[in-house]
Amino acid sequence: MNKVRAIALCVSFLMPILATASEGEAPQYVIENGKVDKGTYNGYRRFHGTCHACHGQDAAGSSFAPSLTESLKTMDYATFKKTVMEGREVKDASGAVNAMPPFANDKNVTKHLDDIYRYLTARANGGLGAGRPERIPK
């Protein structure tokens, strides 16, 4: 195997690992001229593939679950990750229990958790509006 091919193979193997946030470090989104990076776009896709059924279109909330555009304004990455992986139950003002199921066994969520966080924080911070975002060209 020649050196160039070996380096390319090594880089292609390590890129998913390098793209994941370090333990405790919150993943960051990138927006340029109203367009988002690949990870944030993937987060949009993954959110709408799994989470929007409860949390509503564009993470704006529904009668089943809260607006994540509001929750992510104050929630840190560690809390977000723990909540998604382990789930949680919360009583609202009326005493009703709202439950979020754990997603630790759902690879469509766990493998893309950083990207989902990128998308949600971009929405929560006002950097990204509603609807399908455009990607930054390659």
N, C-alpha and C positions, 0 to 999 in steps of 0.2 A: 504494500500500500504506500503510495507516495505521500510526502509530507502535506501537501495542499489538501488532499482528500482526507487525510487523518485529522487535520485541523478543522476542516468543514464538518466532519462527522462529530467531532468533539463539541464544536460550537452548537450544532443543531440539537445535540443531546442536552447540553447545559442551558440553552436559552429559556425553556420553561421554568427551570429552577431559578435562574437569575431574574426572571420577570416577576417572580413571586416576592411579596414583601417579606422582609426579615421579621423574625419573631418580635412582636410588639411594635413594629413600624407600620404605620397606616399606608396602604397603597394610595398613590396619587394619580389623579386624572390629568389629562392634557387636553386643552381646548385651544385651537388656533383658528382664527377667522370663523368662529362658529362651528367648526368641525372638531370631532373628537378622535383620540388615538384608538388604536386597535383594541386595547384592553377595555376601555370605556364602552366602545361600541359592542364588544362581546358581552359586557355586563348588561347592557340594554337588552340584548337578545336573550340572555339567560334569565334575567328578571322576568321578562314577558313570557318566557317559556314555562316558568314554574311559579313565580311569586305573585304575579299580577291578579291571579284568580281571587286572592284574598286581599291583597294590599292595593288593588285598583290599578287602572291604567296610569302609566307614568308615575307610579308610586304615590299617588295622591290620596290613597285611603279608600275605604268602603265601609259598608255596614258590618263587615266581618272583621276587619283589621285596620289599624291606624295608618295614617299617612306617614310614609317613611321619609318624605321630603321634610317633614317636621321633626320626626324622631332623630334623624341623622344630623340635625343641627347641633344637638347636644350629646349624642352618643359617640363614645370613642370606639376605635376599631376592635379592641379586646372585648368590649361588651357586645358589640355587633356580632362578632365571630362566635362568642359563647352562646348568645341567644339563638343564632341560626343553627348551630350544631346541636345544642341541648334542648332547645325549645323553652317555653315558659308559660306560666299561667298568671293572669293579672285580673284582679277584681276592679270593675269600673265603679263610678259613683253610685250606681243603682244596685250594686252588689252582684251583678252578673259576672260570670267568669269567662274571660276570653283566653283561649289557649292557642299558642303557636306550637305546632308539632316540631319535633327535632328533625333536622335534615342531614345528620351525620352519615347516614347510609345512602344518600342520594348523590351519586357522582356528578350529576348535571349541576348540582349546587356546590358541593365541596371542592371539586376541581377548578371551579371558576369563582370562588368566594371573593378573591381580591378584585376581580373584574366587576362583580356585582356591587361591591363596596365603592369602587371608582364611580360607577354609574350613579349610584344613590347619592354619594356626596356631591357629585357634580350637579344633580338636581336640587339637593338640599341647600347648597351654597348659591344657587341662582345662576350658576355658570352655564347651565343647560336647560333649555325650555322643554315643554311637552312635545311628544311626538318622536318619530324615528330620527335619530341624529345622523348627520352625514359624517363619513370618515375622512380623516386627513389622508390625502393621496399618498401612495407608497413612494 
